[in-house]
Every structure is written in structure tokens, then in C-alpha cells.
Amino acid sequence: MSPDPVLSPRDVPASTPWALRGELCTGLPGEPTVQDGVVVVEGERIAWCGPADDAPAPLRDAARPVPLILPGLVDIHCHGGAGATFSADVPGSLRAARHHAAHGTTSVLASLVSAPSDVLLEQIRALRSLVHRGELAGLHLEGPFIAESMCGAQNPRAIIPGDPQLLEQWLQEGEGTVRSMTVGPETPRFPELVALCREYGVVPSIGHTAATAAQTHDALAADLTGGTWTATHLFNRMPALGHRTPGPVPVLLENAREDPDSMVLELIADGVHLDPEIVRMVFSLVGSEAVALITDAMAAAGMAGGHYTLGALQVRVSDGVARLDPGHPGSTDGVIAGGTSRLIECVRNCVDWGIPLPSAVTAASWTPARALGIDGVGYLGAGVRADLVVAGQDLSVGTVIKNGAPVTE
């Protein structure tokens, strides 16, 4: 009989050290899985992690056998789940965050779509409390300084030219909780927006853009800080890669390949937004240190098909695919409106598509955490926060541990 990935309460004592033993995937780049590994947890931290042969004997011998141990996953682009959208609705936002945590994503950024300034301010003020409480890892502003022609599942009426004064107001109200912001390089006053992001510790992300390759080159070259950039769901809501009109994609790929510390590429590996060949290609070109798997999940994640909302727009979900409802004003017929997956499902897809498990896990844990400066999470090692996923060999989630304690939805 194979080990059970579900832990009982006695396997997770609150006060004394306890341990798990099984195949171990640390999430650190370039590290293969340890076929027989041990993780020791003491309180909210990992006290020891490594091969069983090197583990402290008493804890190794008492360790609970499990099939597979993964780090808690990190989703830096997520709009909601469990029927709720990240918004000023704090109870709903909490439900969405805990739903993703229960399915293995122990660090989630709440992504907010383009909206009028007063709406964004209300959402930021409401959600910053969940960040301070540790329920969310931060906030991501996906607009409104983006290209209207590439708005996708965002309300075009909410998209405005770059306004540094507005941005600074949002960042000040965020009290350090805003970690990422999607901006189109063609938006007016782009360099000022990027400078403000750097000043407030926010990682700028290129996305929802119709920029040319030259505009993208210029946008990156104008930032002299050497800080990290990300690319918001690479390929999606960008010009298609053409051999005469390349657009931003090859520039972003080139920067990520040359320096993964300066450019990390978001990929939605849900089987809807990108073909598996594209996902394999990007991993092959830039490696897992420059790929951040994301869900772009909206309220329907973990739910049945039906009607939902994303920002001010109506969304219809069928067979796990979310599309804007063409009957709603401002909607665009057939546009994909976010994802419906949990991040572990994207990892499972990548493995099914031929990407090695350690690479897929790194892209769903260590890389996104490192890109946005989320310290102490995203990998398994001594001294880091005890966030881990006990999974079956098929990557089904058994028990999720966050801060050393089991997660319940």
C-alpha cells in the first residue's frame, strides 16, 4: 500500500518538532528530486530538510511516510476563486484566498483589474488588511494604464492614460502591500510610472500592450535601476509573434534568457490560454528560473460552470473555460476572461506535457517568489516558513501546511 498524502491531526503537533518522509522536491532551481527525503517542521518554520540518510535519526525514524513533498506554491496573478472575486468584499476575498491555499497555493497575490480610481482605492484599502494578516501575499494592479486595444477581459471604459499622481495615491494607500503592476509601454508617462513603482518597491510588468519590439526595447532600456521586470501572461493580450512585426514577445524572451534576474515571464499553463508546444518552448528557451506559472484565476476557480463577474464585466463559464458574455455592455464576444484552474493543476499540466517535475515546481514556487521579493517562501529549506504540500504521485493534493499548520478551506 502506498503512503497516504492526507495527514491526520496527530501527524501535525502544534508544539513539538514533527517530520515527513517521502520523495522531496525543494523547488530550488536545478535541484533534482530527492527520492527519500525528510522535512522537519518546528513551529512555523522548517528546521531541517534533506536526504533521509542525513536526517536527525529520531525524527527520521518517527517521520510520517508520504508520497511526495512540495513547497507551498506561489501564484502572483490571481483574481479570485470559490465563487468570489478579490475586491472590497473582504469575506469573499478571504474565501477565495483560502480556497487556493487549501489546493496548494499558500502565497497568493490578489490581482485587481482596471477600474475607476475610487473603486481601486476602496479595493486596496479593504485587501491590504488581508495582506497584513498573512492571508494574501500582496496585491497586483492589472491596469488601468494599458492599451485599450489589448484590454481583453477588462472594461475599456476604465482604461486611462498614465497618471503618476493617481498611481502614487494608490501605492500610498496600499501601505507596502502592492507588489506588482501591469503597464503598457505605450501608455503616456510610462517612465514616470516605472520610476514610482521602483520607489515603492513595486515590480513593473509589461502586458496588455500593442507595443512594437522597438517600444519594448526602449521601455526596458529607460529603467536604469537594474530591478526585476515581469511579463504579464506572456503571449496573451499581446500582438502575435510575426516574422516582420515581432512585437514585444521576442524582446521579453531574449531578456529572460539573458538575465532571469531581470525578467520573469508569466505563463498560464491551463491548456486554454496557451498550447502545450508554446509552454515547452518557453521553458526550453529561458528555463524555470525565468518562468512564473500563474492561474489568472477568476471567481469560477473550483466552481461549476455558469455566470460570474470579472471587475464590472459579466463572464460565462462552460467546460472550464471563462469567456466574456457578449450580451453585456462593454464585453467582447468570445474573449477569454481569466482562468478557472488552481496552480497545482498548471504544474500537473506541465508535467503531463513533458516538463520535468522539478522545473515545473520551481516555476510555480521559487521563481515567482523571488521575482516579487516575497521572502522566506517558495522553496523547502531550513529556516524558511513551513509552507508545504503533501501530494500523491499524480500531483493530487492531500494535505497543505501553511505556517506549520494544516490549511482548511
JOCOR-V389625 format. One record per helix or strand of 2 or more residues. SS is the DSSP state (a for helix, b for strand). FROM is the first residue (numbers start at 1). LEN is the number of residues. If there is no record, write none. Layout:
ss:SS from:FROM len:LEN
ss:SS from:FROM len:LEN
This chain:
ss:a from:9 len:3
ss:b from:18 len:8
ss:b from:34 len:9
ss:b from:45 len:7
ss:a from:52 len:3
ss:a from:57 len:6
ss:b from:64 len:8
ss:b from:73 len:6
ss:b from:80 len:2
ss:b from:84 len:2
ss:a from:90 len:13
ss:b from:105 len:9
ss:a from:117 len:16
ss:b from:138 len:5
ss:a from:148 len:3
ss:a from:156 len:3
ss:a from:164 len:11
ss:b from:178 len:6
ss:a from:190 len:10
ss:b from:203 len:4
ss:a from:213 len:9
ss:b from:229 len:3
ss:a from:249 len:10
ss:b from:263 len:6
ss:a from:276 len:11
ss:a from:288 len:3
ss:b from:291 len:4
ss:b from:306 len:5
ss:b from:313 len:6
ss:b from:321 len:4
ss:a from:343 len:10
ss:a from:357 len:7
ss:a from:366 len:6
ss:b from:388 len:4
ss:b from:397 len:6
ss:b from:405 len:2
